[in-house]
């Protein structure tokens, strides 16, 4: 089951923007259908109903969650498993040497969810959070179309406002972002982000930017933040008095330190996410980081089962690579596709 999950959630490097060869299209289509309608049109198969993990079904029955139909977006991504439909349940065990190793190597499994992503066969950039996009003839304007009804892990809507918050209130705020990101520039000139409507945004550059999609698909590059949650810690939306009080109570000297702390996926279980799993036990509490499935995750398999299959993720935090190796030898690691590196 771990192997299937790896095939579903991982993607590799991406090539430059260009016309896809027919073979590359076929390889991509064999694994991902960008929206439900596309899957049904291409395959001729119908997904009549959606299913979910038993742990979520129990919560729905208890009135703690809406039904799976109400939690999924109108146009979920459909993933074809590499071999067969998986089974729900279980815990994925990993290991990490400290915090930076957790963010980079474990994060590549957990946190690779951005507007676009690399195709599994390295052939192209494919839709992800954005269901599709348009590029202007001059290569300066990139328009992205989001999935209607998509939600954060706390059930709040994900919209263009979350992208605009990231751009206007984080990237353009000198205290949060002292230096404008190089990957958002062309020949040294910053790009701009504009909201068209609740589910459409565009990135505008002064000159052609042929590898912009490639840049968006690199590493863990999020162009959005949960505005409904993070605005509580931002001076544009919260009074100076209230913000200063929260900052001091949290033990910080500056509001932007509080903002960074609250915006920490690995350290703050209250921060909503779009990832397949959300933090249950954060980094720093003990020797183990735990995550549980996101009930609002926005991908399904070809049988209509909401992904992921695995319910929980447990990451043992160790101090030395040798300890991590011993855990692997003793069978305490299920899958660790990246090297366990020392932080030094």
Secondary structure, 3 states (H helix, E strand, C coil): CHHHHHHHHCCCCCCCCCCCCHHHHHHHHCCEECCHHHHHHHHCCCCCCCECCHHHHHHHHCCCCCCHHHHCCCCCEEECCCCCCCCCCCEEEEEEEHHHHHHHHHHHHHCCCCCEEECCCCCCEEECCEEEEEECCCCCEEEEEECCCCECCCCCECCHHHHHHHHHHHHCCCCCCCCCCHHHEECCEECEEEEEECCEEEEECCCCCCCHHHHHCCCCCCCCCCHHHHHHHCCCCCCHHHHHHHHHHCCCCCHHHHHHHHCCCCCCCCCCCCCCEEEEECCCCCCEEEEEECCCCCEEECCCEECCCCCEEEEEEECCHHHHHHHHHCCCCCCCCCCCCCCC
